[in-house]
Amino acid sequence: MSSINKNKKIVLLLDGQTVQATAIAEYLKKSGCYIISFCDSNNSYGYHTKFVDKKILSPKSKTKGIYLSFLIDFLHDNKVDVIIPMNDDSATFLSENKNLLSNEKARFIIPDKDIFFQGFDKNQLMKLCHKNDFPHPRTADLSEVTTKEACSHVGFPAIIKPNITTGGRGMQMIRTESQLSDILNPTINEYGDCHLQEFIQPGGKQFKVQIYRDHLKNEIYSTVIEKMRYYPEKGGSSCFNKTIYFDELVQLCNSVLIKLKWDGFADFDLIEDPSDGIIKIMEINPRVPACIKSSLVSGIDFALIILNKSLDMEIPPMKYEPNKYLRYIALDLLWFIYSPNRFKTKPNWFIFFGKNLFYQDFTWKDLRPFIFGFLGGLLKQFNPKFRKSKKGLRV
């Protein structure tokens, strides 16, 4: 990397194989950065984007000790200014190793471990919401109460949820106490500790609030996304959304982060309960989500915000311009296959072009990520374990 312009900031993306890495890399490139990416697969979106200058096949970030040694060796041999995690595993890794990695020259922003897990752990987050009267679904900690007590408190239908999970993995609809008793131990054995949560009936809107909070300066940057389609169809990752104004949701999420003393980026999922019209907090993702491009195309450059904040640099003025649509076409195809509303959805599923329509996994300037990422997604669908992990909310 000796040929890099000295004025360029060198950014290392952890878990750069992800779809969000393509968008973050594109916008960091616009800011004049040199980008390195650790990828655990070459059959992925991020490995094939032209916006990354150097791609390195790495161990999986969830391997912890192996990954830590790999990263430290790399940092000792290469200059890196800023590290940015692209998924939950690498965000968790940075938080757990924050003190150790702070001795390295690279900078990154992540909450301390205790704060991180109080927000990231869905069960702990629900307890914080309950304590502070933030709207949230009825929830029972299955490590603290019996199945009978949990069912009595939550009611039916309910959802068993691993405390730490993404994309609906391990979640399953529960309709009887005996069903919960039958699947509780197998679910814990596979996914870790779980909680039981009321199932919010369909009919309400779903939202994401993407927010960067500098708790020392009491400074925030935010966007709000309405999830118009998501997969699995009863609660999963967004595959078609639009950016909107919704100041009340930003204020609510900022209040949660204040209680947590959260520093850095956070991505909230919220659902409107049609039974009472209340929008309820569901979870916090402690890193940029797959749909981060929604915010970027709407004028809030979280890539630059994270970069500059990591380096204690000022943030240039940014103007939020919502009503931008983002489509994740690969996931939207799965939605179309499984959803009974495939011909009733609005906007119409068959609209593929528009001034304010963007693609999460597709751009004419960078075609290779879509081709390889789509193929990688298909391979996942052929994996019985992956299909099993996602089927719980399609029943």
N, C-alpha and C positions, 0 to 999 in steps of 0.2 A: 504493500500500500504506500510505498515511498513516493509514487507519482501523484498523490492526491494534493490538490491545491490546499495550501496551509490555511486559507480562510474558510474552507469548508468544514462544517461540523460533521463528525463521524458518528452515525447512529447505528446501534446494534438492535435489531428486532429479534426478540425471543419468540419461538413458535411462529416463525415467519412463513410457515406452510399454509397458514390460514387465509381465508378470503379477505378478512379485514386488513391483513398485511399489505394486500395489493393497493388498497385505497390509502392507507397511511403512508406507504412508500411513495405513491404518486404525489401526495401533497408535501411530503418532506423533500422530495426531489425539486418541487417548485420553489421551496425555500432555500435551495442551494446546498443541500446536504449530500454527503456520501453515505450510502446505506449498505450495511452488511446484514445478512439474515441467517439465523440458525433455523434450519428446517429438518424435521425428523422424517420427511418423506420427499422424494422427488416426483411423486405422482400426486401433485397437489397444486392449488391455486398459486400460493405465494412463491413456490420454487421457480415458477416459469415467468414471473412478471419481469418486464424489461426495466422497471423502475428501481430494482435492487441491483446495486453494482457488484456485490460479491455474495454468492450463496454458498453456505457451508452445511453439509449434511452432519447432523449432530445426534446425540442420544435424545431420547424423549425427555422432556423436562420433568415428567413425573418420576423419573428414575433417581431423582434427588442427588445422592452422593456421587454417582457417576457424572451426572450433569454438572454438578458443582465443580468437580475437578476439571471437566472439559472447559467450562467457562473461565475458571481462574487461569488455566494454562493459556487460553486464548488471550485474555486480558494482559497477561505478563508479556506476551510476544507481540501484541498489536495495540495501537492507540485507539481508544474508543472514548468519545465524549459523553454520550448519553445511551442508556439502555431503556428500551420500552417493551413491556410484555404484551403479547398478542392474545393470550387465552388464560383461562383460570389456572391451569397448571403452572405456567411460568410466572403469573402474578403471585400465586401462592409461594412458589419457590423464592421469589425475590423478597417477599415479606418474611419468610422463615429464615432467610440468610442475610437479612438487612444489615445486621451489625458486622458480620464477617465481610460482606462485600463492600461495606462503606470504607474499608481500608484500601480498596482498589481505586484507581484514578477515575473510572467511569462514574457518571452521576445518574441517579434515577430517583423517582418519587413514588413511594408506596407506603401505605399506613403501617405502623408497627404491628407485630403479629397479633397481639391481643385485640387491638382495634379492628384489624383486618378480618379476623374470624368472627367477631361480634356482628359484623355486617354481612360477610359472605356466607356464614352458616345460617341457613334459612330458619332453623329453629331458634337460634339465639336472636336473630333479627325480629322474629315474631314476639319474643319475650320483651325485647326493648320497646317495640311498638305498643304492646299491652301496658307496660309500665308507664309509658308517656302519653297514652291515649291517642296514638297515631292510628288511623283506620287500617284494619288488617282483618283477614279471615280468622274465625275461631280455630284455635290450634291446640293440640295436646302433645306433650313430650312423651313419646312411647318408652323412654328410659326411666320415666318418673312415675307413671300411672299404669294401671292395668288396662288391658284392652277394653274391658267393660266400662271403666271410668272414662277412657278416651272416647269411646263411641257415644256414651251418654252426654258428654260435654259438646262434642263436635256435631253429632247427628249424621244422618244419611241423606243423599250420597256424600261420601267423603273421598279423600285422596290420601294414600300413604305416600310420603315423600322422603327420600334420603335427605339428611340435613345438608349435605353438600353434593350437588349434582347440577348438570347443565342439560339444556335441550330436552327436558322431559324424561331423561334416563332414569329408570327405576321407579317412576311414578305409576300408580295403578289405582283405578277406581275401586272403591270399597262400598258395598251395599248392605253387608251384614257383619255382625261381630264374629261369627264363625269364619267368614272369608278372611277377615283381618288376622285372626288367630292362625289360620292355615298358612298365610304367606309372610307373616311378620319375620320369623327367624330366617327363612331363605332370603328375604330381601335385605335384612341386616347383614347376613353373611356375605352377600354380594356387593352391597353398596355402602355399608356402614350404618351408623345410628340413624333412626328415622323418627318422623313425627306424623301425626294424623291431622289433616286439615279439612275444613268444610269445602265442598265443591261448590264453587260459584257458578250458578246456572248460566247457560248461554243467553245472549241477548244484550249484554252490556258491552261497552267499548273497552278496548285494551290500549294501553299507552306505555311508552318508554320515555323516561326523562334521562337525558345524558347531561352530566354536570361535572364541571371541574371546580373543586373548592380548595382554595388556599386559606386554611383556617387561621393562619398567623396574620394574614392581611384582611381577613373577612371579605374575600373577593371570590366571586363566582362567575362562571361562564356556562351557559346552558342552552339546550334545545329540547323540544318536546315532539314526540313522534306518536301518531295514531296508527296502531297496527290494524290494518284492514283485512289482511289474511295472514294466517300463521299455521305452521305445521310442527307437530301433530295438531289437527284441527280443533281439539278441545283444550289447547293450551300449550304452545311450544314456541319455536323461533319464528320471527316474522319473515314472511316471504313477499309481502306487498305492503308498503306503508307510506305515510305522508307526514311531512313536518308541519306543525301547527303552533299557534300561540296558546299557552295555557299557564298563565302566571301562578295560579293557585297551586298547581301541581309542582311547579318549580319551588315555591315557598315551602310546601310540605316536605319535599325531598331534601331541601337545604336544611330544614329543621331537624330531620333525622341525622344528617351528616354533622350538624352542630353537636347533637347529643353524643355522637360517636367520636367527635374530635377528629374527623376524617380529613386527611390531606391527600389531594390528588384527584384522579378521575374516578367516577362511579356511574354505573348505568342501572337505573331502576326499572323494574317491571311492575305495572299497576293494572288492576282490572276493576271495571265498574260493575257493582253488584246490582242486577236488575230488580232485586227484591226490595232494595231500599234506596237505590240511586247513588250510593256512596262509592267513591273510587278508593280502592284498597291496595295497600302496598303488599306486593308478593315476594320480591327478592331484590337483592343488589348484586350486580355483576361487577367485580372489582377491576375491570379492564375495559378497553375499547371493545364494543360488541361487533358482530359480523355486519350489522347495518350502520356502522359509523359513517359511511359515505353519505347517508341522509343529512347529517349535520354538516359535513364538509361542503356539499353542493348547496347548502342553505346559508353559507357564509360564515359559519363558526368553525374555524380551522383548529380542531382539537389537537391535530398532529403538531402544529406550530406552538400551541399553548403548552403542551406537555414538554416539547423541546426547550422552549424559552424558560419555563418555570424550573426545569431541571438545572438550567445554567444560571438561574437568578437574573434573567434578562427581562426587559419590559415586553409587554404584549402589545402589538400594534392594534389600532382600532378595528373592530369587526362589526359588520352590520348583518343582523339576522334577517333572512328573507325566506320565510316558510312557504308552504304550499308546493313543495317539491316532492315528487313521488319516486320511490325506490323499489325496484323489483328484483328479487332473487330468483331468477328464472328456473334454476335447477330445483330449488325447493318448491317453487310455485307449481312445477309439473307434478310433484308428489301430492301437493294439496289438491290439484285438479283430479288426480286419480282417486283419491280417497273421499273427497268432500261431496255430500249430496247437493250442495249449493253451487256446483261448478258452473251451471248455466244461469244462476240468479245473482251472482256476486256483482257488486258495483265498486269501482268501475269494472266494465266488462272484461273478462279474462282475456279476450282475444284482441284487446288493444295493445299494440306493441310499440307504437311510436307517439311522441308528443314532445312539445317544447320543454316541459317540466318533468319529463319521465326519464329516469336514469336506471342503470342496471348495476346491481351489487356485484355480480360476478361476470360482467361483460362490458367491454369498451372497445370501440373500433381501433383505438390506438394501441391496444394491448390484448391481442386475441388468444395467445397461448395459455394464459392462466385459465380461461374459461374451458378450453378443450381438455386440459389435463385435470383441472379441478372437477369437471363434470364426470370424467371417466373414473376419477378417484371416488366420487360420491356413488357412482353406480356399483363399484366394487364393494363399498360399505353395505349397500342394500342387499348384496348377495351373501353377506356375512350373517349367519343365523343369530349370533350373539348380539350384533348391533340391532337387527330387526326386533329381537325380543326386548331389548332395552327400551325401544321406542313405542312398543305396541300398547302399553298400559292405558293410554289416553285415547285409543281408537276403538274402545269397546262401548 
